[in-house]
Each structure stands twice: as structure tokens, then as C-alpha cells.
Amino acid sequence: MKKVLYITYDGLTDPLGQSQILPYLRHLSQQGYQFTILSFEKKARYQKEGALIKSITESYGINWAPLFFTANPPILSKMYDRHQMWQTVLSLHKKHKFDLTHCRSYIAAEMGLRLKQRFGVKFLFDMRGFWADEKVDNGQWNLKKPLYKYIYQHYKKKEAEFLLKADGIVSLTQAGKEYILGQKAYRNLSISVIPCCADLQHFNYQAVSEEEVNKQKAHLGIPAQAKVITYLGSVGGWYMTKEMFDFFALLSAKYPEYVMLVLTKDDPEIVKQEAERSGVLPEKLFVTYSTRQQLPAYLGMCESSVFFIRPTFSKKASSPTKHAELMGMGIPVVCNDIGDTGNIIHATQTGILINKFDREELVNGVEQYERLQEVSKATIRASAQQLFDLEAGSEKYLQLYRTILENPKAPTNYS
């Protein structure tokens, strides 16, 4: 049995860990791979969800080695986390003698590359996006400040090392892959595209009854005859909250039967204030939080969904998990073109693209909305099964694992 160390600087107790890490590893562990997961957990989430995750990993036969994420002080905490990550990697490898390190994003990839260079362990760089550029695009790293400029340049050099020395590379998007291969130094690389997939057995509109939908509407106080457009996720940051509310204000002016349901962990009062600034009437807005388990029931009441993501360079490599989940529920989307979303919308005709956010463009999107209402749930779900099925994504990882581990170029486990 091949032994794999999976390293992530995210937590398994985070929603992302439960939707974008564990489901894949469950499938792969059933194919003869013994996993150890090294993750970084937020203490509050770990206290709340740790026992559940431990029971899940144990049921899959997966070893879980959680560490705690350090937030402050900003730079020194990251140095400390990297140190404890490497010390733990060394300890785990001494015990298990891994054949492959599967590294989720750049911090993890540093460890995978060091393990390869020191012990010959095969190294899979699952890049998840242009991480260093994301830090600049979202304002966390101000390149006018010498320290952040140095850190950015350091990680761009590391990015080149990861790409050139990895035994396998995964990009979330075709757009990201094409950008990388367009660079002279990388044109001969082999890159697999595996988007953020969804568990389409869980996200299945056919499994949500009309009775359940009516019950959820009544619970939230949404009128039974109202039609619902939803936004799912965090408010602010990468997400263009103002522009989404601007769109809804125009939509509800033309279609008065519509209300907006925002499913978020963020403070409802902040969400309501943002909506009010865009002219959204209070009685048209409903804000609540949904667990992953509850989400299909909430989405079952929705006619459509909207998400606008800031169209920065780094977003070429982004694959919104919500897109896969919404399509699995047969829900058409109003969105902008980031990553592969534009090509997906054009190819499947399951949404409306808005790439400028002035009033004229938003009004044009509202004018197209009638067409969107005519797309059947079955058509949208069929496209999701073709593009975002978790089983198909897991199978791609399986084939990549086999290719890497059967490649004799790099020796494994020498010390």
C-alpha cells in the first residue's frame, strides 16, 4: 500500500476542508492509498468540529495530525507555523516513510519540495491558484512596502521551483493552465486541470421535496408565493457585494415577486446595511447561516443565484466551489467571467455573464433574466455532472497518483 502525506495550511474543520479535501481522500483511500493529513486548525473550529472530523478520518482509515494555526504577530506567526509544519513533516516521515507528498497550495508545497530534495519523496503541487498574486490582489501584501515586496518576490521564485521540480501539477482552471504554459520556462510542463468539484449526491434538487421547500420558506418568513435569488458565501473581500445588491435592486424592480436570500456566516446587520445602500428594501432581504448539511434544503427554494468576484489577475486560476454546488441543484447563475466560468456559461447556456458593473450592463443582465428562467433544472444538473462531479474529479487524482508513482525518474524514500 502506497503511503501519502497530504499537507494543507487550511483546516479540516473549515467548510473547505469538509467539501474540498476529505471527499477526495475518502475515494482515494478506497483505492489502496494510506493517507496521513497534516492540517492547520483554528482553535474555535477545532473545539466545535474536531471530534466529528476525527471520527470521519478514522472511519476512512486516514491518520490525522492537526496543528493549530497562528495568527499573530502577522509575519512571525507564519514563520513559526512553517517551522512547526516542517518539524512535524520530518517526524511523520520518519514514522511512515511516505511515497508521495500531496501539497495543497504554496506553504504546503515548500514542505513537499524539501521532503523530495532530502528524502526523494515524490511531490504533487496542487497549486489551487496563484497564491502570491492573490495576496497582492486582495491588498494583504502592499508591494510599495519593502518587506512585502521581498516576500512576494520570494514566493514567485518558489512558485517557479514548485512548477519545475514537481512530479505532478494540478490547476483548478484551464485558464490558469494556459497562462502557465504560455510562459517560455513552463511550456513543456504537464498540468492536470481538476476544478473544485461538488458531491452531487448531496447537492441534488431531486432529493429536496416541495414540502421541505415550503417549510424552509415559512421558517425564514419568506412569502410562499415569492421567488428567491440567492447569494451564497462571504460578504466583501473577493466578492463584489455592492454590485450584487445593485443587480438585485434592478431585478426586483422589474420582477417584484423576487426576494434575495443571503446564506452567509457574516454578521446579518452588516449585510443588511450593504443592501440598504444599494436601495434594496428591508422586506426583500433575508439573511441566515446554513450548515453544509442544511444547504440543499435552502437552495431548493431558489430560482437563481448571483456571484460577482473581483476580476483580478490571480482569479484566472480560481474555481468557485459554489458554482459546482449551485449547478448540482439545477440553479442558473448570474456571474462574471473569472477562471473558467465564462467558458462554462457560454458552453452550457446555464447563466448570464456580466463583466462590467455600470448601470447599463446590470440592466442588460436583468433584460436577459427571462431567458434564464426557461433553462430547466435537469439541463443545468446534467452540465454539473459533466463538469464538476466529485467522483470524476477523484478519478482524475487517482490517475495522476498512479502516473507519478509509476514514474521511475525520481527515487523514493532514500535517507
Disulfide bonds with the S-S distance in Angstrom:
none
